[in-house]
């Protein structure tokens, strides 16, 4: 899942990848209930519709109201998929090409005026709602950035997509061969070929279930509404300042897990085992783009959870890498976990200059000192990336070294000369697009300094997070920094960022295209986890490294601080709906 280079990865998922800042304050003059979780978001939101929840922020917010057929167990590691809206795990045919999915009965959509037939009361969720939701993902009018999840994988869905594009309108009543409703609570899915990743897709925000009444009533404004089956209802939404969620009174029976890792019982994570979810009455998110206001609010006890901003690291963590005594005395807890992510600087491969000159890209990569960057911006709490696959996922090769990620100014200048620009002569300033927050500005200044040292100048354009994403999707600019947090625990999720058919507006933001890579990618899709597939993954990494569509950055650590009154926090890479497990102890907070 796409994330800004400096997202504060304290998620409630993702997904993404990925440090999401969570914080907050009061939502109105009326006092919040004692069991209210206060969080924050470090970027403006582009909407709540799961069909375009391609970034961490949108994915987390949409997951409060919407749900998928599957979800990840909150406590178990390694990560395990479990039924969510599905009654049980999908039944997979012997050839791996047919899924039979039975859904839970009696699950209601949240009450909303869009349900006119029932006077605003949410109706029951049915198998037909899954088909509708997945067609929305394929609807060319919606230009979903998540279409890659099903593109080419479900029989007849691509044909429905292409016919809709040709006709200029989408016929949702037209059947799709691979999406067959067997009865009100059973869906049969036929795949074009065996897929090792298809079950992961059923836990991603893109595939979350939407009732047809919502988009039909609200139209283009549906991005500002949320009508799903989830644990929370939307109470207040301002994409620039605040999002407030309250307990969904019609939420189905779901219980806090009663098992997890061995250490979970000792750390108190099983104290609420068997209790109905959600455990909190209200979620209040303040949108605070700059890190300092959020950090000061956390120190004042107004926030329940916070990342550690770059400029405040020494204030929080001592030279022994442990929490400073002043914060520990307040009962604040420090959690540190490795992330399944990758930061990177993308080159626009459709640009006639940087996209066509591999030697230029290699020169820029060698001229960038990521070791110093990690020390300066991550306080040394990251691992320099040699390729796209992070540690902790099969396919990662600890012994592999990227020859274009060894900082060497002299070699960079030599490659620049071979690229046709000795000492940078004849090379116009390269357009570098970035975010407008202070940390991104500091990072950009660092990039400018690195490039200037080898004779390359950058022309910087700054945007808000939604504007930045739009620019990337529209192939504007020549370079930009991004991060990707795993959508699921498979190296394919990172390698698909280079698959030619996933170009913009898909996740291949650099629009890299290499037929040899694509052929290997398609071959790997047919294989289950095996030494053969791992070998193919590692071969694909070598191809990408040589072509250099990215300057590979780092794999980061998630560092979170929580007050003692926030219960059940556990870092989770994929479960976007983590906030339903949170609980505030009012006595401790008081």
C-alpha positions as CSV (number, residue, x, y, z in Angstrom):
1,X,0.0,0.0,0.0
2,X,1.3,3.4,-0.9
3,X,2.5,5.6,1.9
4,X,4.2,8.9,2.0
5,X,8.0,8.8,2.6
6,X,7.3,10.1,6.2
7,X,4.1,8.5,7.2
8,X,3.9,7.9,10.9
9,X,3.4,4.2,11.0
10,X,1.2,3.6,14.0
11,X,-1.7,2.1,12.3
12,X,-5.2,1.1,13.5
13,X,-2.7,-1.8,9.2
14,X,-1.8,-1.8,6.6
15,X,-1.1,-1.8,5.4
16,X,0.7,0.3,4.4
17,X,3.4,0.7,5.4
18,X,4.6,2.4,7.3
19,X,4.2,4.8,10.2
20,X,0.6,6.3,10.6
21,X,0.3,8.9,13.2
22,X,-2.7,8.6,15.4
23,X,-3.8,11.3,17.8
24,X,-6.8,13.7,18.7
25,X,-8.9,15.9,20.8
26,X,-12.6,16.6,21.4
27,X,-15.0,16.5,18.5
28,X,-17.6,19.0,19.8
29,X,-18.7,20.9,22.7
30,X,-20.4,17.8,24.0
31,X,-18.0,15.8,26.2
32,X,-16.7,12.5,24.7
33,X,-17.6,9.3,26.6
34,X,-14.8,8.1,28.9
35,X,-13.9,5.1,26.6
36,X,-12.9,7.3,23.7
37,X,-9.6,6.7,21.8
38,X,-7.9,9.8,20.6
39,X,-5.7,9.4,17.5
40,X,-4.3,11.4,14.6
41,X,-3.5,11.3,10.9
42,X,-0.5,13.0,9.4
43,X,-2.0,13.8,6.0
44,X,-5.2,15.2,4.5
45,X,-7.6,12.5,3.3
46,X,-8.8,12.0,-0.2
47,X,-11.9,10.1,0.7
48,X,-13.5,7.1,2.4
49,X,-14.6,4.9,-0.6
50,X,-12.7,1.6,-0.3
51,X,-12.5,1.3,-4.1
52,X,-9.8,3.9,-4.0
53,X,-8.2,3.2,-0.7
54,X,-4.8,2.8,-2.2
55,X,-3.0,4.7,0.5
56,X,-2.5,3.9,4.2
57,X,-4.6,6.8,5.5
58,X,-7.7,6.1,3.4
59,X,-7.4,2.3,4.0
60,X,-7.4,2.7,7.7
61,X,-10.3,5.1,7.8
62,X,-12.5,3.1,5.4
63,X,-11.8,-0.1,7.4
64,X,-13.8,1.4,10.4
65,X,-17.0,1.3,8.4
66,X,-16.3,-1.4,5.7
67,X,-15.2,-5.0,5.9
68,X,-13.9,-7.7,3.7
69,X,-14.6,-11.4,3.5
70,X,-11.4,-12.2,5.4
71,X,-9.2,-10.5,7.9
72,X,-5.9,-11.1,9.7
73,X,-5.9,-12.5,13.2
74,X,-5.1,-9.6,15.5
75,X,-2.6,-11.4,17.8
76,X,-1.2,-14.4,16.0
77,X,2.3,-14.3,14.3
78,X,3.2,-15.2,11.7
79,X,0.1,-13.4,10.2
80,X,-2.9,-15.7,9.7
81,X,-6.0,-15.1,7.6
82,X,-9.3,-15.7,9.3
83,X,-13.0,-15.4,8.2
84,X,-14.6,-12.0,8.6
85,X,-17.8,-11.5,6.6
86,X,-17.2,-15.0,5.3
87,X,-18.7,-17.8,7.5
88,X,-15.5,-19.9,7.0
89,X,-12.4,-19.9,4.9
90,X,-13.2,-20.2,1.2
91,X,-13.4,-23.8,-0.2
92,X,-10.7,-24.1,-2.9
93,X,-11.1,-26.6,-5.7
94,X,-8.4,-29.2,-6.4
95,X,-7.1,-27.3,-9.4
96,X,-7.0,-24.1,-7.4
97,X,-9.2,-22.2,-9.9
98,X,-12.6,-22.2,-8.1
99,X,-13.5,-20.6,-4.7
100,X,-16.7,-21.3,-3.0
101,X,-17.4,-18.7,-0.3
102,X,-20.2,-18.9,2.2
103,X,-21.0,-15.6,4.0
104,X,-22.4,-15.0,7.5
105,X,-26.1,-14.7,7.9
106,X,-27.8,-11.8,9.7
107,X,-25.0,-9.3,9.0
108,X,-26.5,-5.8,8.6
109,X,-25.3,-2.7,6.8
110,X,-25.2,0.3,9.0
111,X,-28.4,2.4,9.2
112,X,-28.2,5.2,6.6
113,X,-30.7,7.4,4.6
114,X,-29.6,5.6,1.4
115,X,-31.7,2.6,2.5
116,X,-35.0,4.1,1.4
117,X,-36.9,0.8,1.2
118,X,-36.4,0.2,4.9
119,X,-36.8,3.8,6.1
120,X,-33.1,4.3,6.7
121,X,-32.6,0.9,8.5
122,X,-29.6,-1.1,7.2
123,X,-30.6,-4.2,5.3
124,X,-28.9,-7.6,5.4
125,X,-25.7,-8.2,3.6
126,X,-25.9,-10.7,0.8
127,X,-23.7,-12.5,-1.7
128,X,-24.9,-10.1,-4.4
129,X,-23.3,-7.2,-2.5
130,X,-19.9,-8.8,-3.1
131,X,-20.4,-9.0,-6.8
132,X,-21.5,-5.4,-6.9
133,X,-18.5,-4.2,-4.9
134,X,-16.0,-6.1,-7.0
135,X,-17.6,-4.8,-10.2
136,X,-17.0,-1.3,-8.8
137,X,-13.4,-2.2,-8.6
138,X,-13.5,-3.1,-12.3
139,X,-15.6,-0.1,-13.3
140,X,-13.4,2.1,-15.6
141,X,-15.4,5.2,-14.7
142,X,-14.2,4.9,-11.1
143,X,-10.5,4.5,-12.3
144,X,-9.8,2.5,-9.1
145,X,-6.1,2.3,-8.2
146,X,-6.9,-1.1,-6.8
147,X,-8.0,-2.7,-10.1
148,X,-4.7,-4.6,-10.2
149,X,-6.0,-6.8,-7.4
150,X,-8.4,-8.6,-9.8
151,X,-7.0,-7.6,-13.2
152,X,-6.8,-10.7,-15.3
153,X,-7.6,-13.0,-12.4
154,X,-11.4,-13.6,-12.5
155,X,-13.1,-15.2,-15.5
156,X,-15.1,-12.6,-17.4
157,X,-14.3,-9.6,-15.2
158,X,-11.8,-8.1,-17.6
159,X,-14.3,-8.5,-20.4
160,X,-16.9,-6.7,-18.3
161,X,-14.3,-3.9,-17.7
162,X,-13.4,-3.6,-21.4
163,X,-17.0,-3.6,-22.5
164,X,-17.9,-0.9,-20.0
165,X,-15.0,1.3,-21.2
166,X,-16.0,0.9,-24.8
167,X,-19.7,1.7,-24.1
168,X,-18.9,4.6,-21.8
169,X,-21.3,3.1,-19.2
170,X,-21.2,0.1,-16.8
171,X,-24.1,-2.4,-16.8
172,X,-24.0,-3.8,-13.2
173,X,-26.9,-6.1,-14.0
174,X,-24.8,-8.0,-16.7
175,X,-23.5,-11.3,-15.4
176,X,-19.8,-12.0,-15.0
177,X,-19.0,-15.7,-15.6
178,X,-16.5,-15.9,-12.8
179,X,-18.8,-14.4,-10.2
180,X,-21.8,-16.7,-9.7
181,X,-24.3,-16.3,-6.9
182,X,-25.2,-19.9,-5.9
183,X,-27.7,-18.7,-3.3
184,X,-28.3,-15.6,-1.1
185,X,-25.3,-16.5,1.1
186,X,-23.0,-18.3,-1.3
187,X,-20.7,-17.0,-4.0
188,X,-18.6,-19.0,-6.4
189,X,-15.5,-17.4,-7.9
190,X,-13.9,-18.8,-11.0
191,X,-10.3,-17.8,-11.5
192,X,-8.5,-17.6,-14.9
193,X,-5.6,-19.5,-13.3
194,X,-4.4,-20.7,-10.0
195,X,-3.4,-17.8,-7.7
196,X,-1.4,-18.1,-4.5
197,X,-2.3,-14.5,-3.6
198,X,-6.1,-14.5,-4.2
199,X,-7.1,-15.1,-0.6
200,X,-4.9,-12.1,0.5
201,X,-6.9,-9.9,-1.8
202,X,-10.1,-10.8,0.2
203,X,-8.6,-9.0,3.2
204,X,-7.6,-5.8,1.4
205,X,-9.6,-2.6,1.6
206,X,-10.1,-2.5,-2.2
207,X,-12.4,-5.6,-1.9
208,X,-14.4,-4.4,1.1
209,X,-18.2,-4.7,0.6
210,X,-20.3,-1.7,-0.4
211,X,-24.1,-1.7,-0.7
212,X,-25.4,-0.5,-4.1
213,X,-27.7,2.0,-2.3
214,X,-24.8,4.1,-1.1
215,X,-23.2,5.1,-4.4
216,X,-26.6,5.2,-6.1
217,X,-27.8,7.9,-3.7
218,X,-24.7,9.9,-3.0
219,X,-23.0,9.7,-6.5
220,X,-19.7,11.4,-6.6
221,X,-20.1,12.5,-3.0
222,X,-19.9,8.9,-1.9
223,X,-16.2,9.5,-1.1
224,X,-17.4,11.6,1.9
225,X,-19.8,9.0,3.2
226,X,-19.3,5.6,4.7
227,X,-22.0,2.9,4.6
228,X,-20.7,-0.6,5.4
229,X,-21.0,-3.4,7.9
230,X,-18.1,-2.4,10.1
231,X,-17.7,-1.8,13.8
232,X,-18.0,2.0,13.6
233,X,-20.3,4.6,12.1
234,X,-19.1,7.9,10.7
235,X,-20.2,10.8,12.9
236,X,-18.1,13.6,11.6
237,X,-15.9,14.0,8.5
238,X,-13.7,16.9,7.4
239,X,-10.9,15.6,5.1
240,X,-8.7,18.5,6.1
241,X,-9.1,18.5,9.9
242,X,-11.0,15.7,11.7
243,X,-12.7,12.3,11.4
244,X,-14.9,11.0,14.2
245,X,-16.3,7.4,14.4
246,X,-18.8,6.0,17.0
247,X,-19.8,2.5,17.9
248,X,-22.1,0.8,15.3
249,X,-25.1,-0.3,17.4
250,X,-26.1,-2.9,14.8
251,X,-22.7,-4.5,14.5
252,X,-22.7,-8.3,14.4
253,X,-21.3,-10.4,17.2
254,X,-17.5,-10.5,17.0
255,X,-15.3,-11.3,20.0
256,X,-11.9,-10.3,21.0
257,X,-9.5,-13.2,20.3
258,X,-8.7,-15.7,23.0
259,X,-5.3,-16.9,21.7
260,X,-2.2,-15.4,20.2
261,X,1.5,-15.5,20.8
262,X,3.0,-16.9,24.0
263,X,4.0,-13.5,25.2
264,X,0.5,-11.9,24.7
265,X,-0.9,-13.3,27.9
266,X,2.0,-11.9,30.0
267,X,1.6,-8.5,28.3
268,X,-2.1,-8.3,29.1
269,X,-3.3,-8.7,25.6
270,X,-5.7,-11.5,26.5
271,X,-7.5,-9.7,29.4
272,X,-10.4,-8.9,27.1
273,X,-10.6,-12.3,25.5
274,X,-14.1,-13.2,24.5
275,X,-15.5,-9.7,24.9
276,X,-17.7,-8.3,22.1
277,X,-16.1,-5.8,19.7
278,X,-15.6,-3.0,19.3
279,X,-14.3,-2.4,22.8
280,X,-14.3,1.4,22.5
281,X,-17.2,3.7,22.1
282,X,-15.7,6.4,20.0
283,X,-12.6,7.1,17.8
284,X,-11.5,10.7,17.3
285,X,-8.9,11.4,14.7
286,X,-7.3,14.9,14.3
287,X,-5.6,15.5,11.0
288,X,-2.2,17.1,11.9
289,X,0.1,17.3,9.0
290,X,3.0,18.6,11.0
291,X,4.6,16.3,13.6
292,X,5.3,18.8,16.3
293,X,1.7,19.7,17.2
294,X,0.9,16.0,17.5
295,X,4.0,15.3,19.6
296,X,3.2,18.1,22.0
297,X,-0.4,16.9,22.3
298,X,0.8,13.4,23.1
299,X,3.2,14.8,25.8
300,X,0.2,16.7,27.3
301,X,-1.8,13.4,27.6
302,X,-4.3,14.5,25.0
303,X,-3.2,11.7,22.6
304,X,-3.3,8.0,23.4
305,X,-0.8,6.9,20.8
306,X,2.1,8.5,19.0
307,X,5.0,7.8,16.8
308,X,8.4,9.4,17.6
309,X,9.0,12.3,15.3
310,X,12.5,12.5,13.9
311,X,13.4,15.8,15.7
312,X,12.2,14.4,19.1
313,X,13.9,11.1,19.0
314,X,16.5,12.0,21.7
315,X,13.7,13.5,23.8
316,X,12.0,10.1,23.9
317,X,14.8,7.5,23.5
318,X,18.1,7.5,25.4
319,X,21.6,6.4,24.2
320,X,20.8,2.9,25.4
321,X,17.9,2.7,22.9
322,X,15.4,2.5,25.7
323,X,12.6,4.9,26.7
324,X,13.8,7.9,28.6
325,X,13.1,7.8,32.4
326,X,10.8,10.9,32.3
327,X,8.4,9.2,29.9
328,X,8.7,5.8,31.6
329,X,7.7,7.5,34.9
330,X,4.4,8.4,33.3
331,X,3.7,4.7,32.5
332,X,4.3,5.3,28.8
333,X,5.2,2.2,26.9
334,X,7.7,1.9,24.0
335,X,7.1,-0.6,21.2
336,X,9.5,-1.3,18.4
337,X,8.9,-3.7,15.6
338,X,10.4,-4.2,12.1
339,X,8.1,-3.2,9.2
340,X,7.5,-5.0,6.0
341,X,8.1,-1.9,3.9
342,X,10.4,-0.2,1.4
343,X,11.1,3.5,1.0
344,X,12.3,4.6,-2.5
345,X,12.8,7.4,-4.9
346,X,10.9,6.6,-8.2
347,X,12.0,7.7,-11.6
348,X,9.3,8.5,-14.1
349,X,10.1,5.9,-16.8
350,X,7.7,7.6,-19.3
351,X,9.9,10.7,-19.1
352,X,12.0,11.1,-22.3
353,X,15.0,12.0,-20.3
354,X,15.3,10.0,-17.1
355,X,13.1,7.1,-18.4
356,X,15.3,6.5,-21.5
357,X,18.7,6.9,-19.9
358,X,19.7,4.0,-17.6
359,X,23.2,5.3,-17.0
360,X,21.7,8.6,-15.7
361,X,19.5,6.7,-13.3
362,X,22.4,4.6,-12.1
363,X,24.5,7.7,-11.5
364,X,21.8,9.3,-9.4
365,X,21.4,6.1,-7.4
366,X,25.1,5.8,-6.6
367,X,25.3,9.5,-5.8
368,X,22.7,9.2,-3.0
369,X,24.0,8.4,0.5
370,X,21.2,6.4,2.1
371,X,23.4,5.4,5.1
372,X,23.7,9.0,6.2
373,X,20.0,9.5,5.4
374,X,19.0,6.7,7.7
375,X,21.1,8.2,10.5
376,X,19.7,11.7,10.0
377,X,16.0,11.0,9.3
378,X,15.4,7.6,11.1
379,X,17.9,8.0,13.9
380,X,19.7,4.9,12.6
381,X,16.5,2.8,13.1
382,X,16.3,1.4,9.6
383,X,18.1,-1.0,7.2
384,X,19.5,0.1,3.9
385,X,17.5,-1.6,1.1
386,X,19.3,-3.5,-1.6
387,X,16.2,-4.4,-3.5
388,X,12.4,-4.2,-3.1
389,X,11.8,-7.3,-0.9
390,X,12.0,-6.5,2.8
391,X,13.4,-8.8,5.5
392,X,10.9,-11.2,7.0
393,X,9.4,-12.2,3.7
394,X,10.4,-15.3,1.6
395,X,12.6,-14.1,-1.3
396,X,14.6,-11.6,0.7
397,X,18.3,-12.4,0.2
398,X,20.6,-11.2,3.0
399,X,23.7,-11.8,1.0
400,X,22.6,-9.8,-2.0
401,X,24.2,-6.5,-2.5
402,X,23.0,-3.8,-5.0
403,X,26.0,-2.4,-6.8
404,X,24.1,0.8,-7.5
405,X,23.5,1.5,-3.8
406,X,27.1,1.9,-2.8
407,X,27.6,5.6,-2.2
408,X,30.5,6.7,-4.5
409,X,30.6,10.3,-5.8
410,X,33.5,9.6,-8.2
411,X,31.7,6.6,-9.7
412,X,28.5,8.6,-9.9
413,X,30.2,11.3,-11.9
414,X,31.8,8.8,-14.2
415,X,28.4,7.2,-14.9
416,X,26.9,10.7,-15.4
417,X,29.6,11.4,-18.0
418,X,28.9,8.1,-19.8
419,X,25.2,9.1,-19.7
420,X,26.1,12.2,-21.8
421,X,26.3,14.8,-19.0
422,X,29.9,15.3,-17.8
423,X,29.9,17.2,-14.6
424,X,26.2,17.6,-15.2
425,X,26.7,19.8,-18.3
426,X,23.8,19.8,-20.6
427,X,21.5,18.2,-18.1
428,X,18.5,20.5,-17.3
429,X,17.2,20.6,-13.7
430,X,15.1,17.5,-12.9
431,X,11.6,18.0,-11.5
432,X,11.3,16.5,-8.1
433,X,7.8,16.4,-6.6
434,X,7.3,16.1,-2.9
435,X,5.0,16.9,0.0
436,X,4.7,20.3,1.8
437,X,5.3,19.2,5.4
438,X,8.5,20.2,7.3
439,X,10.1,16.7,7.4
440,X,9.5,16.2,3.6
441,X,11.1,19.6,3.0
442,X,14.1,18.6,5.0
443,X,14.4,15.3,3.1
444,X,14.1,17.2,-0.2
445,X,16.9,19.5,0.9
446,X,19.0,16.5,1.6
447,X,18.2,15.0,-1.8
448,X,19.2,18.3,-3.5
449,X,22.5,18.4,-1.6
450,X,23.3,14.8,-2.7
451,X,22.5,15.5,-6.3
452,X,24.3,18.8,-6.4
453,X,27.5,17.1,-5.3
454,X,27.6,15.1,-8.5
455,X,26.5,18.0,-10.7
456,X,22.7,17.5,-10.9
457,X,20.2,20.2,-10.0
458,X,16.6,19.6,-8.9
459,X,13.5,21.7,-9.5
460,X,11.2,21.1,-6.6
461,X,7.4,21.1,-6.7
462,X,5.5,20.7,-3.5
463,X,1.9,19.3,-3.0
464,X,-0.5,18.1,-0.4
465,X,-0.9,14.3,0.0
466,X,-3.9,14.0,-2.4
467,X,-2.4,16.4,-4.9
468,X,0.9,14.5,-4.7
469,X,-0.8,11.2,-5.4
470,X,-2.7,12.7,-8.3
471,X,0.5,14.0,-9.8
472,X,2.1,10.6,-9.6
473,X,-0.9,8.9,-11.1
474,X,-0.8,11.4,-14.0
475,X,2.9,10.8,-14.6
476,X,3.9,14.3,-13.8
477,X,7.4,15.1,-12.5
478,X,10.6,13.1,-13.1
479,X,11.5,12.0,-9.6
480,X,9.6,11.5,-6.3
481,X,10.0,9.7,-3.0
482,X,7.5,7.2,-1.9
483,X,7.1,4.2,0.4
484,X,5.2,0.9,0.1
485,X,3.9,-1.1,3.1
486,X,3.0,-4.7,2.5
487,X,-0.7,-5.4,1.6
488,X,0.0,-9.1,2.4
489,X,3.0,-11.2,3.5
490,X,4.2,-12.2,0.0
491,X,7.2,-10.8,-2.0
492,X,4.8,-10.7,-5.0
493,X,3.2,-7.7,-3.4
494,X,6.5,-5.8,-3.8
495,X,7.5,-7.2,-7.1
496,X,4.1,-6.2,-8.6
497,X,5.2,-2.6,-8.2
498,X,7.3,-3.2,-11.4
499,X,4.9,-5.3,-13.4
500,X,4.2,-3.5,-16.7
501,X,0.4,-4.0,-16.6
502,X,0.3,-2.3,-13.2
503,X,1.3,1.1,-14.6
504,X,-0.4,4.3,-13.5
505,X,-3.0,4.7,-12.1
506,X,-2.0,1.3,-10.8
507,X,0.8,0.6,-8.2
508,X,3.7,0.6,-10.7
509,X,4.1,4.4,-10.2
510,X,7.4,4.5,-12.1
511,X,5.7,2.9,-15.1
512,X,8.6,0.5,-15.4
513,X,8.3,-2.0,-18.3
514,X,10.6,-4.9,-18.9
515,X,9.1,-7.9,-20.9
516,X,11.6,-10.3,-19.3
517,X,10.6,-9.2,-15.8
518,X,6.9,-9.5,-16.7
519,X,7.3,-13.0,-18.1
520,X,8.9,-14.2,-14.8
521,X,6.3,-12.4,-12.8
522,X,3.5,-14.1,-14.6
523,X,5.2,-17.5,-14.2
524,X,5.6,-16.9,-10.4
525,X,1.9,-16.1,-10.1
526,X,1.1,-19.8,-10.9
527,X,3.4,-21.2,-8.2
528,X,2.9,-21.8,-4.5
529,X,5.6,-20.9,-2.0
530,X,8.5,-23.1,-3.0
531,X,12.3,-22.9,-3.7
532,X,11.4,-22.6,-7.4
533,X,9.3,-19.5,-6.8
534,X,11.9,-18.0,-4.5
535,X,14.6,-18.4,-7.1
536,X,12.3,-16.6,-9.6
537,X,11.7,-13.8,-7.2
538,X,15.4,-13.3,-6.7
539,X,16.0,-13.3,-10.4
540,X,13.4,-10.6,-10.8
541,X,15.1,-8.5,-8.2
542,X,18.4,-8.6,-10.1
543,X,16.6,-7.4,-13.3
544,X,15.0,-4.5,-11.5
545,X,18.2,-3.5,-9.7
546,X,20.1,-3.4,-13.0
547,X,17.4,-1.3,-14.8
548,X,17.3,1.1,-11.8
549,X,13.7,2.5,-12.0
550,X,14.1,3.3,-8.3
551,X,16.7,4.6,-5.9
552,X,16.2,1.9,-3.2
553,X,15.9,3.5,0.2
554,X,15.4,1.6,3.4
555,X,13.3,-0.9,5.4
556,X,12.2,0.8,8.6
557,X,11.3,0.1,12.2
558,X,7.9,1.0,13.6
559,X,8.3,2.8,16.9
560,X,5.2,3.7,18.9
561,X,4.6,5.2,22.3
562,X,1.3,4.5,24.2
563,X,-0.1,5.7,27.5
564,X,-0.9,3.0,30.0
565,X,-4.6,3.7,29.7
566,X,-4.7,2.5,26.1
567,X,-5.3,-1.2,26.2
568,X,-4.7,-3.9,23.6
569,X,-2.3,-2.1,21.3
570,X,-0.1,-4.5,19.3
571,X,1.7,-3.5,16.1
572,X,0.1,-5.2,13.1
573,X,1.3,-4.9,9.6
574,X,-2.0,-5.6,7.8
575,X,-5.1,-5.3,10.0
576,X,-6.5,-1.9,9.1
577,X,-9.3,-2.3,11.6
578,X,-7.2,-2.5,14.7
579,X,-9.0,0.2,16.5
580,X,-11.9,-2.1,17.2
581,X,-9.6,-4.0,19.6
582,X,-8.5,-0.9,21.5
583,X,-10.0,0.1,24.9
584,X,-9.4,3.1,27.2
585,X,-9.2,2.5,31.0
586,X,-11.0,5.7,32.2
587,X,-9.7,5.3,35.8
588,X,-6.1,5.2,34.7
589,X,-6.6,8.1,32.3
590,X,-8.2,10.2,35.0
